[in-house]
């Protein structure tokens, strides 16, 4: 039976169209969520599950949006999850991108930090909200 250790939420924007943050540099990760999970009392086989949402308004062109989650605080830290969604020219409304992932058997440290980034391969992409990132850790 698993033991619950901790859960955290990073809520950057709660509502649709509540922010307007342009992605100014091509293929450069921009932080949108970060959580620190306490692992005191962890036993064998720790597992972290996380999920999140980011919403973007796209330019009128073929664009790829990449979500990356790292274990750490920098975009160069170990990548735990990465996915790219490509949208075509006919997309006019803001796009809500949701994701979920897992990290099996991470190192047992006093705190595990996970950071979520978003990037675009085309200028003109704007983060509009909502944005959230949350997760929890359990162990045997």
PAZAPA-4460 file (N, C-alpha, C; in steps of 0.05 Angstrom, whole numbers, plus 32768, in hexadecimal, padded with zeros to 4 digits):
% residues 140
    n_x    n_y    n_z   ca_x   ca_y   ca_z    c_x    c_y    c_z   seq   type   mol
   8011   7FE9   8000   8000   8000   8000   8012   8019   8000     1      X     A
   800B   802C   7FF0   801B   8045   7FEE   8015   8058   8004     2      X     A
   8029   8068   800B   8026   807C   801F   8028   8097   8012     3      X     A
   8013   80A8   8017   8013   80C3   800C   8028   80D4   801B     4      X     A
   8038   80E3   800D   804D   80F4   801A   8047   8111   8018     5      X     A
   803F   811B   8000   803B   8138   7FFD   802D   813D   7FE2     6      X     A
   8020   8155   7FE1   8014   815E   7FC8   8016   817D   7FC8     7      X     A
   801B   8188   7FB0   801E   81A5   7FAD   8011   81AE   7F93     8      X     A
   8009   81C7   7F93   7FFD   81D4   7F7B   800B   81EE   7F75     9      X     A
   8010   81F3   7F5C   801A   820D   7F52   8005   8218   7F3F    10      X     A
   7FF7   822C   7F48   7FE1   8238   7F38   7FEA   8254   7F2E    11      X     A
   7FF2   8255   7F16   7FFC   826F   7F0B   7FE4   8281   7F02    12      X     A
   7FD0   8275   7EF6   7FB9   8284   7EEC   7FA1   8273   7EEE    13      X     A
   7F8D   827B   7EFD   7F75   826B   7F02   7F60   826C   7EEC    14      X     A
   7F60   8282   7EDD   7F4A   8287   7ECA   7F53   8289   7EAE    15      X     A
   7F41   8283   7E9B   7F46   8286   7E7F   7F4B   82A4   7E79    16      X     A
   7F5E   82A9   7E68   7F65   82C5   7E5F   7F6A   82D8   7E76    17      X     A
   7F76   82CD   7E8C   7F7D   82DE   7EA3   7F99   82E9   7EA2    18      X     A
   7FAA   82DF   7E90   7FC5   82E9   7E8C   7FCA   82ED   7E6F    19      X     A
   7FE0   82FA   7E68   7FE8   82FE   7E4D   8007   82FF   7E4D    20      X     A
   8013   82E8   7E4D   8030   82E6   7E4F   803B   82DB   7E34    21      X     A
   8048   82EC   7E24   8052   82E3   7E0B   806A   82D0   7E0E    22      X     A
   806C   82BC   7DFD   8084   82AC   7DFC   8096   82BA   7DE7    23      X     A
   80AB   82C7   7DF2   80BB   82D9   7DE2   80D2   82CD   7DD2    24      X     A
   80DA   82B5   7DDB   80F2   82A9   7DCE   80EA   828D   7DC4    25      X     A
   80F2   8287   7DAC   80EB   826D   7DA0   80F8   8256   7DAF    26      X     A
   80E9   8241   7DB3   80F2   8228   7DBF   8101   822C   7DD9    27      X     A
   80FB   8242   7DE8   8107   8247   7E02   80F3   8242   7E18    28      X     A
   80F8   822F   7E2A   80E5   8228   7E3F   80DF   8240   7E51    29      X     A
   80C5   8244   7E57   80BB   8259   7E68   80AD   824B   7E80    30      X     A
   80B5   8250   7E98   80AA   8244   7EB0   808D   824C   7EB3    31      X     A
   807B   8239   7EB9   8060   823F   7EC0   8056   8232   7ED9    32      X     A
   8066   821F   7EE4   805E   8213   7EFD   8075   8205   7F0B    33      X     A
   8074   8204   7F25   808A   81F7   7F34   807E   81ED   7F4F    34      X     A
   8085   81D4   7F56   807C   81C9   7F70   8094   81BC   7F7E    35      X     A
   8094   81BD   7F98   80A8   81AF   7FA8   809A   819B   7FBA    36      X     A
   80A0   8182   7FB6   8093   816C   7FC5   80A5   8162   7FDB    37      X     A
   809B   8162   7FF4   80AA   8158   800B   80A9   8139   800B    38      X     A
   80C0   812D   8010   80C2   8110   8010   80C9   8103   802B    39      X     A
   80C5   8112   8040   80CB   8107   805B   80BA   80EE   805F    40      X     A
   80C7   80D9   8069   80B9   80C0   806E   80B6   80AE   8056    41      X     A
   80C3   80B5   8040   80C0   80A5   8027   80CD   8089   802C    42      X     A
   80BF   8075   8022   80C9   805A   8022   80D4   8053   8007    43      X     A
   80D2   803A   8000   80DB   8030   7FE6   80C8   8039   7FD0    44      X     A
   80D2   803A   7FB8   80C2   803F   7FA0   80B2   8059   7FA1    45      X     A
   80C0   8070   7FA5   80B1   8089   7FA3   80A6   808E   7F87    46      X     A
   808F   809B   7F86   8083   80A1   7F6C   8076   80BD   7F6E    47      X     A
   807B   80CC   7F59   806F   80E7   7F57   805C   80E7   7F3F    48      X     A
   8045   80F1   7F43   8032   80F6   7F2D   802D   8114   7F2B    49      X     A
   802C   811E   7F13   8027   813B   7F0F   8015   813F   7EF7    50      X     A
   8008   8156   7EF7   7FF7   815D   7EE0   7FF6   817C   7EDF    51      X     A
   7FED   8186   7EC8   7FEC   81A3   7EC5   7FDC   81AB   7EAD    52      X     A
   7FD9   81C5   7EAC   7FCA   81D2   7E96   7FD8   81EC   7E8F    53      X     A
   7FDA   81F1   7E75   7FE4   820B   7E6C   7FD3   8212   7E54    54      X     A
   7FCB   822C   7E52   7FBA   8235   7E3B   7FC9   824A   7E2C    55      X     A
   7FC8   8248   7E11   7FD7   825B   7E00   7FC5   8265   7DE9    56      X     A
   7FC9   827E   7DE2   7FBE   8289   7DCA   7FD3   8287   7DB5    57      X     A
   7FCD   827B   7D9E   7FE1   8276   7D8A   7FE1   828A   7D74    58      X     A
   7FF8   828F   7D67   7FF8   82A0   7D4E   7FEA   8290   7D38    59      X     A
   7FE3   829D   7D23   7FD5   8290   7D0D   7FE9   8283   7CFB    60      X     A
   7FF5   826E   7D05   8009   825E   7CF6   800C   8243   7D03    61      X     A
   8019   8231   7CF5   801F   8217   7D00   8032   821A   7D18    62      X     A
   802A   8211   7D2F   803B   8216   7D47   803C   81FC   7D58    63      X     A
   8053   81F8   7D64   8056   81E2   7D77   805B   81EC   7D93    64      X     A
   804C   81E2   7DA6   804F   81EA   7DC2   805A   81D2   7DD1    65      X     A
   806F   81D6   7DE0   807C   81C0   7DEF   8079   81C5   7E0D    66      X     A
   8070   81B1   7E1B   806F   81B1   7E38   8086   819F   7E42    67      X     A
   8096   81A9   7E55   80AC   819A   7E60   80AB   819B   7E7E    68      X     A
   80AE   8185   7E8C   80AF   8184   7EA9   80CB   8178   7EB0    69      X     A
   80D9   8186   7EC2   80F3   817D   7ECB   80F2   8178   7EE9    70      X     A
   8104   8166   7EF2   8108   8163   7F0F   811F   8176   7F16    71      X     A
   8117   818C   7F22   812A   81A2   7F28   811D   81BD   7F22    72      X     A
   812D   81D1   7F1F   8123   81EC   7F1B   812A   81F9   7F00    73      X     A
   813D   81ED   7EF2   8147   81F8   7ED9   813E   81E7   7EC1    74      X     A
   813A   81F4   7EAB   8132   81E5   7E93   8147   81D1   7E8A    75      X     A
   815F   81D3   7E94   8175   81C0   7E8D   8177   81A9   7EA1    76      X     A
   8166   81A9   7EB6   8165   8192   7EC9   8159   817A   7EBB    77      X     A
   815B   8162   7EC8   8151   814A   7EBB   8133   814C   7EB3    78      X     A
   812E   8147   7E9A   8113   8148   7E8F   8104   812F   7E98    79      X     A
   80ED   8133   7EA4   80DC   811D   7EAD   80C5   8118   7E99    80      X     A
   80BD   812D   7E8C   80A6   812B   7E79   80A9   8141   7E64    81      X     A
   80A2   813B   7E4C   80A2   814E   7E36   808E   8146   7E20    82      X     A
   807F   8159   7E17   806C   8153   7E01   8068   816C   7DF0    83      X     A
   8065   8168   7DD6   8060   817E   7DC4   8045   817A   7DB6    84      X     A
   8035   8190   7DB6   801C   8190   7DA7   801F   81A4   7D90    85      X     A
   8017   819B   7D78   8019   81AD   7D61   7FFC   81B5   7D58    86      X     A
   7FF9   81CF   7D54   7FDF   81DA   7D4D   7FE1   81E6   7D31    87      X     A
   7FCB   81E3   7D21   7FCC   81ED   7D06   7FC0   8209   7D03    88      X     A
   7FBF   8213   7CEB   7FB7   822E   7CE5   7F9A   8235   7CEC    89      X     A
   7F89   8221   7CEF   7F6D   8226   7CF3   7F65   822B   7D10    90      X     A
   7F79   8229   7D22   7F74   822C   7D3F   7F73   824A   7D46    91      X     A
   7F5C   8254   7D4E   7F59   8270   7D55   7F56   8275   7D73    92      X     A
   7F48   8264   7D81   7F43   8267   7D9E   7F5B   825E   7DAE    93      X     A
   7F5E   8268   7DC7   7F73   825E   7DD8   7F72   8240   7DDB    94      X     A
   7F8A   8234   7DDC   7F8C   8217   7DDE   7F93   820F   7DFB    95      X     A
   7F84   81FD   7E07   7F8A   81F3   7E21   7F98   81D9   7E1E    96      X     A
   7FB0   81D7   7E2A   7FC1   81BF   7E28   7FC3   81B4   7E44    97      X     A
   7FBB   819B   7E47   7FBD   818D   7E61   7FD0   8176   7E5E    98      X     A
   7FDC   816E   7E74   7FEF   8158   7E73   7FF0   814B   7E8F    99      X     A
   7FFA   8133   7E8F   7FFF   8125   7EA9   8017   8113   7EA4   100      X     A
   8026   810E   7EBA   803E   80FE   7EB8   8046   80F3   7ED3   101      X     A
   805A   80E2   7ED3   8064   80D4   7EEB   8082   80D5   7EEC   102      X     A
   808C   80D3   7F04   80A9   80CF   7F08   80AC   80B8   7F1C   103      X     A
   80B5   80A1   7F11   80B7   8089   7F22   80D3   8087   7F2D   104      X     A
   80D4   8081   7F47   80ED   807E   7F56   8100   8096   7F53   105      X     A
   80F7   80AE   7F59   8109   80C5   7F59   811B   80C2   7F72   106      X     A
   8131   80D0   7F73   8142   80CF   7F8B   8132   80D9   7FA3   107      X     A
   8137   80CC   7FBA   8129   80D5   7FD3   813A   80EC   7FDF   108      X     A
   8131   8104   7FDC   813D   811C   7FE7   812A   8128   7FFB   109      X     A
   8132   813B   800B   811F   8149   801D   8108   8155   800D   110      X     A
   810E   8160   7FF5   80FA   816B   7FE4   8100   8166   7FC7   111      X     A
   80EC   815E   7FB8   80EE   815B   7F9B   80E0   8172   7F8E   112      X     A
   80EF   8181   7F7D   80E3   8198   7F70   80DF   8191   7F53   113      X     A
   80C7   8198   7F49   80BF   8193   7F2D   80B7   81AE   7F21   114      X     A
   80C0   81B4   7F09   80BB   81CD   7EFC   80AF   81C8   7EE0   115      X     A
   809A   81D6   7ED9   808D   81D3   7EBF   8092   81EB   7EAE   116      X     A
   809A   81E6   7E95   80A0   81FB   7E82   808F   81F8   7E69   117      X     A
   808B   820E   7E5B   807D   820E   7E41   808F   821D   7E2D   118      X     A
   8090   8213   7E14   809F   8221   7E00   808F   821F   7DE5   119      X     A
   8096   8231   7DD3   8089   8232   7DB9   809E   8233   7DA3   120      X     A
   8098   8228   7D8C   80AB   822A   7D76   80A4   8241   7D63   121      X     A
   8092   8253   7D6C   808B   826A   7D5B   8085   8282   7D6D   122      X     A
   808F   8299   7D65   8089   82B1   7D74   806C   82B9   7D70   123      X     A
   8061   82C6   7D84   8045   82CE   7D83   8033   82BE   7D94   124      X     A
   803E   82A9   7DA1   802F   8299   7DB4   802D   82A7   7DCF   125      X     A
   8015   82A8   7DDA   8010   82B6   7DF3   8003   82A3   7E07   126      X     A
   800E   82A2   7E1F   8002   8292   7E35   7FEB   82A3   7E40   127      X     A
   7FD2   8297   7E40   7FBB   82A6   7E48   7FAD   829C   7E61   128      X     A
   7FB4   8285   7E6B   7FA7   827A   7E82   7F8E   826A   7E7B   129      X     A
   7F87   8257   7E8B   7F93   8251   7EA5   7FAD   8242   7EA3   130      X     A
   7FBD   8242   7EB9   7FD5   8233   7EBB   7FD7   8227   7ED7   131      X     A
   7FDC   820E   7ED8   7FE0   8201   7EF2   7FF3   81E9   7EEF   132      X     A
   7FFF   81E1   7F05   8010   81CA   7F06   800F   81BE   7F22   133      X     A
   8008   81A5   7F25   8006   8199   7F3F   8010   817D   7F3F   134      X     A
   8017   8173   7F57   8020   8157   7F58   8020   814D   7F75   135      X     A
   8025   8133   7F77   8026   8126   7F91   803B   8110   7F90   136      X     A
   8045   8108   7FA8   8058   80F3   7FAA   804F   80DF   7FBE   137      X     A
   8053   80C5   7FB8   804C   80AF   7FC9   8064   809C   7FC9   138      X     A
   8064   8089   7FDC   8079   8074   7FDC   806D   805B   7FEA   139      X     A
   807C   8045   7FE6   8073   802C   7FF3   807D   802B   8010   140      X     A
***
